[in-house]
Amino acid sequence: MTSPSPRIFFSADHHFGHANIIRFTHRPFADVDEMTEGLIERWNARISPQDHVYYLGDLAFFTPKKLQPILERLNGYIFLIKGNHDQPAMACESRFEWIKDLYELKIPDEDALMDKKQRITLCHYAMRVWNKSHHGAWHLYGHSHGALPDLPDSLSFDVGVDCNDYAPISYEEVKARMSQKTWTPHPATSR
């Protein structure tokens, strides 16, 4: 019996160990310990051990010694795109498949406009334009904790936990959300 194909998920901005983030972003947790357990529970409820998670930065404010046991409890293969608060995560590099500043992911998808592959630029920070943005490429980011408006005519949005019920979101959920955008292809795309 073959195992199921890995699913693809995206997330950002857990801020494990950051007490003030609870107040800053109005998270529904009483303290850091409750937030840690709640975020781990929500992660593992969605992510299986074989799934791939593209994590767009700001994982923790804990020391690497406190972060490592949390990372070991999280399901999935984690690909880290660095944020501005990822020094503890960088010290736990063996838990990640790789660590990058920015990444252009290509996912096979029959509905994609370019070569049946959906291109997605992954970065901790929001961009106004990105590679192939005028041709249907998407952009996912974190960092802003929902403070930036979700522009209906831009194929981008914040995948941080504060915008997504404190859990990672799947490729299918991203695709459904992008399909609601009013973006129109660049004229050269339809040739």
PyMOL commands that set and color helices and strands:
alter all, ss='L'
color gray80, all
select helices_A, chain A and resi 19-24+32-46+64-73+87-90+93-95+133-135+161-163+171-179+187-190
alter helices_A, ss='H'
color red, helices_A
select strands_A, chain A and resi 8-11+52-55+77-81+96-100+102-108+117-123+138-141+156-158+169-170
alter strands_A, ss='S'
color yellow, strands_A
deselect
rebuild
show_as cartoon
